[in-house]
Amino acid sequence: MTDTNYSIRPLTTQPEFEECAALQREVWGISEAEAMSSITMHALAMAYPRTGQLLGGFCGEQMVALMVCLAAFEPRTGYGHMLGVLPSHRDAGLGRSLMEESIKIFRDQGGRWYCFTFDPLESRNSHLYLNRQGARGIRFKPDAYGVSGAMHGGLPMDRLLARIDLEASPQFPPPGLEQALQKYPIAVPDRMPEDEAVLVEIPVDIAALREENHEAALAASRSARLLFTEYITERGMVSCALVRGKQEGQPRSFHLLKRQTEQET
Ligand SMILES: CC(C)(COP(=O)(O)OP(=O)(O)OC[C@H]1O[C@@H](n2cnc3c(N)ncnc32)[C@H](O)[C@@H]1OP(=O)(O)O)[C@@H](O)C(=O)NCCC(=O)NCCS
């Protein structure tokens, strides 16, 4: 259960699977063919063998959010495949509650490494995963799904593969913006410092930027691709926090990239 009017429960019936597919189409703007089939959802809802989890977030009786987690072949590993909340129900804690419920079920089954991919240009998602759930962005995957960016307002679908180690010590909260800017250099494509930790700026609201200035959104995506390729893929760093705050009244968001510890490799 989450706060106010929301509740979370496993999806088990055909009408719920159909509602879940409709919700996927609405949240991601995908076609009927691209949404998960109810046959697959039946498989994910089986009591034995456990192939995954299928959760719905409800406002009253209306399904307004969904979470799909898949079992992985690697021992004690799960893969959070989909997490989506209807725009009108965002920023009310539902995404976080769904993810925490999914992680709790996974932990109760003996799971340790909870993996998923996310768009590092999405400031909200980056905050939720890196800061709130203690995930680390450990690999950068350009064009992660091998499909065009139609689902993504025409931008490339680059993703970070993130992992939460449920047995790791709790993380420190991220530094404030001012403190981070004093301590770490900002990396840009034509100046990539050799430091042990750097900041990579992302738009505060990529969805709004896509609508207002598509060229600027594309430029942000290209710049982030170069920087994540260099620091994560080539230099072996990880994204360990989203630093956000205001500078001279302007909101700004940065990924904090650091060398990974042995535990994170
Ligand atoms: C990502 C998503 C699931 C989050 O769901 P949600 O219910 O809005 O999330 P929550 O309300 O639990 O948490 C949002 C957090 O982001 C913060 N936030 C909001 N806007 C932000 C921004 N521009 N930058 C950084 N953080 C932001 C909120 O303050 C909140 O953090 P807090 O709990 O510390 O205050 C939802 O936005 C969504 O469905 N997005 C589209 C689909 C998607 O991208 N899914 C994930 C990948 S498959």
The ligand as an SDF file (V2000), in Angstrom:
LIG
                    3D

 48 50  0  0  0  0  0  0  0  0999 V2000
    9.4150    7.5260  -13.6860 C   0  0  0  0  0  0  0  0  0  0  0  0
    8.0150    7.4320  -13.0770 C   0  0  0  0  0  0  0  0  0  0  0  0
    7.6060    5.9740  -13.0050 C   0  0  0  0  0  0  0  0  0  0  0  0
    8.0570    8.0490  -11.6650 C   0  0  0  0  0  0  0  0  0  0  0  0
    6.7720    7.9130  -11.0850 O   0  0  0  0  0  0  0  0  0  0  0  0
    6.1910    8.9680  -10.0150 P   0  0  0  0  0  0  0  0  0  0  0  0
    5.0050    8.3640   -9.3760 O   0  0  0  0  0  0  0  0  0  0  0  0
    6.0540   10.2960  -10.6520 O   0  0  0  0  0  0  0  0  0  0  0  0
    7.4200    9.0030   -8.9870 O   0  0  0  0  0  0  0  0  0  0  0  0
    7.4180    9.4830   -7.4590 P   0  0  0  0  0  0  0  0  0  0  0  0
    6.3370   10.4860   -7.2350 O   0  0  0  0  0  0  0  0  0  0  0  0
    7.4100    8.2730   -6.5980 O   0  0  0  0  0  0  0  0  0  0  0  0
    8.8430   10.1330   -7.3310 O   0  0  0  0  0  0  0  0  0  0  0  0
    9.1980   11.2130   -8.1530 C   0  0  0  0  0  0  0  0  0  0  0  0
   10.4340   11.8680   -7.5360 C   0  0  0  0  0  0  0  0  0  0  0  0
   11.0780   12.6260   -8.5560 O   0  0  0  0  0  0  0  0  0  0  0  0
   11.2100   13.9640   -8.0660 C   0  0  0  0  0  0  0  0  0  0  0  0
   11.1910   14.8330   -9.2470 N   0  0  0  0  0  0  0  0  0  0  0  0
   10.1280   15.3350   -9.8950 C   0  0  0  0  0  0  0  0  0  0  0  0
   10.5630   16.0740  -10.9460 N   0  0  0  0  0  0  0  0  0  0  0  0
   11.9260   16.0020  -10.9550 C   0  0  0  0  0  0  0  0  0  0  0  0
   12.9530   16.5320  -11.7740 C   0  0  0  0  0  0  0  0  0  0  0  0
   12.6730   17.2990  -12.8210 N   0  0  0  0  0  0  0  0  0  0  0  0
   14.2460   16.2240  -11.4870 N   0  0  0  0  0  0  0  0  0  0  0  0
   14.5440   15.4390  -10.4340 C   0  0  0  0  0  0  0  0  0  0  0  0
   13.6110   14.8990   -9.6050 N   0  0  0  0  0  0  0  0  0  0  0  0
   12.3240   15.1960   -9.8690 C   0  0  0  0  0  0  0  0  0  0  0  0
   10.0530   14.1460   -7.1120 C   0  0  0  0  0  0  0  0  0  0  0  0
   10.3100   15.2080   -6.2250 O   0  0  0  0  0  0  0  0  0  0  0  0
   10.0710   12.7940   -6.4090 C   0  0  0  0  0  0  0  0  0  0  0  0
   11.1670   12.7280   -5.5040 O   0  0  0  0  0  0  0  0  0  0  0  0
   10.9900   12.8020   -3.8900 P   0  0  0  0  0  0  0  0  0  0  0  0
   10.1470   11.6010   -3.5140 O   0  0  0  0  0  0  0  0  0  0  0  0
   12.4050   12.7220   -3.3940 O   0  0  0  0  0  0  0  0  0  0  0  0
   10.3230   14.1260   -3.6350 O   0  0  0  0  0  0  0  0  0  0  0  0
    6.9820    8.2760  -13.9160 C   0  0  0  0  0  0  0  0  0  0  0  0
    7.4690    9.5600  -14.0680 O   0  0  0  0  0  0  0  0  0  0  0  0
    6.7050    7.6940  -15.3090 C   0  0  0  0  0  0  0  0  0  0  0  0
    5.8350    6.8570  -15.4740 O   0  0  0  0  0  0  0  0  0  0  0  0
    7.4450    8.1610  -16.3270 N   0  0  0  0  0  0  0  0  0  0  0  0
    7.2110    7.7170  -17.7150 C   0  0  0  0  0  0  0  0  0  0  0  0
    7.6240    6.2950  -17.9300 C   0  0  0  0  0  0  0  0  0  0  0  0
    9.0510    6.0450  -17.5170 C   0  0  0  0  0  0  0  0  0  0  0  0
    9.9450    6.8270  -17.8150 O   0  0  0  0  0  0  0  0  0  0  0  0
    9.2780    4.9210  -16.8210 N   0  0  0  0  0  0  0  0  0  0  0  0
   10.5640    4.5180  -16.3140 C   0  0  0  0  0  0  0  0  0  0  0  0
   11.3960    3.7570  -17.2560 C   0  0  0  0  0  0  0  0  0  0  0  0
   10.6370    2.3250  -17.9650 S   0  0  0  0  0  0  0  0  0  0  0  0
  1  2  1  0
  2  3  1  0
  2  4  1  0
  2 36  1  0
  4  5  1  0
  5  6  1  0
  6  7  2  0
  6  8  1  0
  6  9  1  0
  9 10  1  0
 10 11  2  0
 10 12  1  0
 10 13  1  0
 13 14  1  0
 14 15  1  0
 15 16  1  0
 15 30  1  0
 16 17  1  0
 17 18  1  0
 17 28  1  0
 18 19  1  0
 18 27  1  0
 19 20  2  0
 20 21  1  0
 21 22  1  0
 21 27  2  0
 22 23  1  0
 22 24  2  0
 24 25  1  0
 25 26  2  0
 26 27  1  0
 28 29  1  0
 28 30  1  0
 30 31  1  0
 31 32  1  0
 32 33  2  0
 32 34  1  0
 32 35  1  0
 36 37  1  0
 36 38  1  0
 38 39  2  0
 38 40  1  0
 40 41  1  0
 41 42  1  0
 42 43  1  0
 43 44  2  0
 43 45  1  0
 45 46  1  0
 46 47  1  0
 47 48  1  0
M  END
$$$$
